[in-house]
Every structure is written in structure tokens, then in C-alpha cells.
Amino acid sequence: MPCAIREAGAGDWPRIWPIVQDVVTEQRTFAYDPAMSEAEAQQRWMLPVPARVVVAVEGDRVLGTANMYANRPGPGSHVASGSLMVSRDARGSGVGRALAVDLIAWARRSGFAAIQFNAVVETNVHAIRLYESLGFVTLGVAPGAFQHPAEGRVGLRIMWLEL
Ligand SMILES: CC(C)(COP(=O)(O)OP(=O)(O)OC[C@H]1O[C@@H](n2cnc3c(N)ncnc32)[C@H](O)[C@@H]1OP(=O)(O)O)[C@@H](O)C(=O)NCCC(=O)NCCS
């Protein structure tokens, strides 16, 4: 599926929210409060500069979204982090890869030393395969740290890419 990645503006939120809402209420991939309101989700996702929020678009359609930021403030701010979500009906067509490649390029040109994903759910094999194919390695797993609705308690991986 041909998609373009561009920076998101406040006007994109109505088309981002259904994607975030679906992922958060499903509770399979993100440890976010599934009862979070739209306003809370907007505040959490649409982070202000120097963070960056992007959308993957095909024409007027928003197929996916990512945000990216310094993983920690102060002495931890040379390591980037981020999150990505693809609309359920657009998955498996390269949108997630395009968002991840964009995130890596942003981190590199912003001068970050590495990217750390803090909590990749062990059963999220598509995300893990995608990140590994881009060079990420798993530093460790917090065992049973995520309550999966079908699998029970599963691990959370810390994944790392040296830039
Ligand atoms: C994880 C996620 C972002 C991947 O996005 P996507 O658009 O489906 O991924 P892509 O189509 O770009 O595929 C990238 C890779 O993921 C893997 N993958 C994706 N869909 C797959 C499928 N149905 N079966 C097997 N592997 C798959 C493959 O390794 C694929 O590599 P390829 O490009 O060589 O085929 C998406 O599934 C998603 O938004 N999931 C819910 C939220 C989430 O888990 N976010 C990440 C949290 S860490």
C-alpha cells in the first residue's frame, strides 16, 4: 500500500483517535488505561515539540500514526523512544515499517545515540519481527509484566537500536 509519512497537526486528531482507541481498548499491545478519555489520549499521544508526531496517509485516509521523543529527561535525553500504531484494516501492508523507518531517521538526524522501546509485549510477534528486521535487539524481558486478555501475564521486552 503506498503511504506517505508527514507530521501530524491538531486537525489530524479526529482520524488518529479511532486508531488509538482501538489499540488501547483491545489491551493486547499497550499498557495504557483502556478507559482513558479521548482528551487524555490526545494529551498522551499528540506530544508537543521537541517530540514529534506523524501520520501515515494515503490521500485523506490516516492509516497509522507514531510519536517519538527523548526516552528520559536530563541525563537520559540522548536516547530516543516512540510508539507506533497502524489501523487494523491497514496492517500487514508496510505502513508499520514505513513509520518505524521514519522514526529511526528522525532519531538519527536529531542526534540521538540510540532508540529504546521500553515495553514491547512478548506476544506482539509482528512488532518484534518488524523491529528485529530493522536491527533492534532485546536487552531483557520483564517477566509477566503485561496482563494480556487471552494469554494471561506475558513479558515486556526492552528493545534497543544503537544509532
Ligand atoms: C505492530 C504494527 C505497528 C505493525 O504494523 P504493520 O503495518 O502491520 O506492519 P508492516 O506491514 O509494515 O510489516 C512489518 C513487518 O511486521 C511483520 N508482520 C506484519 N504483519 C504481519 C503478519 N500478518 N504476519 C506476519 N508478520 C507480519 C513482518 O515481519 C513484516 O515484515 P515485512 O515488511 O518484511 O513483511 C501493527 O500491527 C500495529 O499497529 N499493531 C497494534 C499496535 C502495536 O502493536 N504497536 C507496536 C507496539 S510495540
The ligand as a Tripos MOL2 file, in Angstrom:
@<TRIPOS>MOLECULE
LIG
   48    50     1     0     0
SMALL
NO_CHARGES

@<TRIPOS>ATOM
      1 C1          2.9080   -3.7530   15.0110 C.3       1 LIG1
      2 C2          2.3210   -2.8960   13.8860 C.3       1 LIG1
      3 C3          2.7000   -1.4460   14.1220 C.3       1 LIG1
      4 C4          2.9180   -3.3800   12.5610 C.3       1 LIG1
      5 O1          2.3940   -2.5840   11.5310 O.3       1 LIG1
      6 P1          2.0450   -3.2060   10.0830 P.3       1 LIG1
      7 O2          1.6700   -2.0950    9.1960 O.co2     1 LIG1
      8 O3          1.0580   -4.2880   10.2450 O.co2     1 LIG1
      9 O4          3.4720   -3.8350    9.7050 O.3       1 LIG1
     10 P2          4.0850   -3.9880    8.2400 P.3       1 LIG1
     11 O5          3.0130   -4.3530    7.2650 O.co2     1 LIG1
     12 O6          4.9150   -2.7990    7.9350 O.co2     1 LIG1
     13 O7          5.0140   -5.2470    8.4350 O.3       1 LIG1
     14 C5          6.2720   -5.1000    9.0190 C.3       1 LIG1
     15 C6          6.7800   -6.4380    9.4610 C.3       1 LIG1
     16 O8          5.9630   -6.9000   10.5350 O.3       1 LIG1
     17 C7          5.7690   -8.2920   10.3920 C.3       1 LIG1
     18 N1          4.3590   -8.5180   10.0970 N.ar      1 LIG1
     19 C8          3.3960   -7.5980    9.9130 C.ar      1 LIG1
     20 N2          2.2060   -8.1650    9.6990 N.ar      1 LIG1
     21 C9          2.4220   -9.4770    9.7260 C.ar      1 LIG1
     22 C10         1.5860  -10.6100    9.5830 C.ar      1 LIG1
     23 N3          0.2610  -10.5090    9.3480 N.pl3     1 LIG1
     24 N4          2.1390  -11.8340    9.7120 N.ar      1 LIG1
     25 C11         3.4560  -11.9620    9.9530 C.ar      1 LIG1
     26 N5          4.2920  -10.9160   10.1140 N.ar      1 LIG1
     27 C12         3.7980   -9.7020    9.9910 C.ar      1 LIG1
     28 C13         6.6360   -8.7620    9.2790 C.3       1 LIG1
     29 O9          7.9040   -9.0850    9.8020 O.3       1 LIG1
     30 C14         6.7320   -7.5360    8.4220 C.3       1 LIG1
     31 O10         7.9070   -7.6020    7.6910 O.3       1 LIG1
     32 P3          7.8930   -7.4410    6.0900 P.3       1 LIG1
     33 O11         7.7290   -5.9640    5.8510 O.co2     1 LIG1
     34 O12         9.2300   -7.9590    5.6820 O.co2     1 LIG1
     35 O13         6.7340   -8.2530    5.5850 O.co2     1 LIG1
     36 C15         0.7750   -3.0520   13.8020 C.3       1 LIG1
     37 O14         0.4520   -4.4160   13.7550 O.3       1 LIG1
     38 C16         0.0200   -2.3940   14.9320 C.2       1 LIG1
     39 O15        -0.2760   -1.1970   14.9020 O.2       1 LIG1
     40 N6         -0.3280   -3.1840   15.9690 N.am      1 LIG1
     41 C17        -1.0610   -2.6570   17.1120 C.3       1 LIG1
     42 C18        -0.2360   -1.6270   17.8760 C.3       1 LIG1
     43 C19         1.1720   -2.1220   18.1460 C.2       1 LIG1
     44 O16         1.3860   -3.2860   18.4370 O.2       1 LIG1
     45 N7          2.1520   -1.2020   18.0990 N.am      1 LIG1
     46 C20         3.5310   -1.5230   18.3980 C.3       1 LIG1
     47 C21         3.7180   -1.5910   19.8600 C.3       1 LIG1
     48 S1          5.3910   -2.0620   20.2960 S.3       1 LIG1
@<TRIPOS>BOND
     1     1     2 1
     2     2     3 1
     3     2     4 1
     4     2    36 1
     5     4     5 1
     6     5     6 1
     7     6     7 2
     8     6     8 1
     9     6     9 1
    10     9    10 1
    11    10    11 2
    12    10    12 1
    13    10    13 1
    14    13    14 1
    15    14    15 1
    16    15    16 1
    17    15    30 1
    18    16    17 1
    19    17    18 1
    20    17    28 1
    21    18    19 ar
    22    18    27 ar
    23    19    20 ar
    24    20    21 ar
    25    21    22 ar
    26    21    27 ar
    27    22    23 1
    28    22    24 ar
    29    24    25 ar
    30    25    26 ar
    31    26    27 ar
    32    28    29 1
    33    28    30 1
    34    30    31 1
    35    31    32 1
    36    32    33 2
    37    32    34 1
    38    32    35 1
    39    36    37 1
    40    36    38 1
    41    38    39 2
    42    38    40 1
    43    40    41 1
    44    41    42 1
    45    42    43 1
    46    43    44 2
    47    43    45 1
    48    45    46 1
    49    46    47 1
    50    47    48 1
@<TRIPOS>SUBSTRUCTURE
     1 LIG1         1 GROUP 0 **** ****
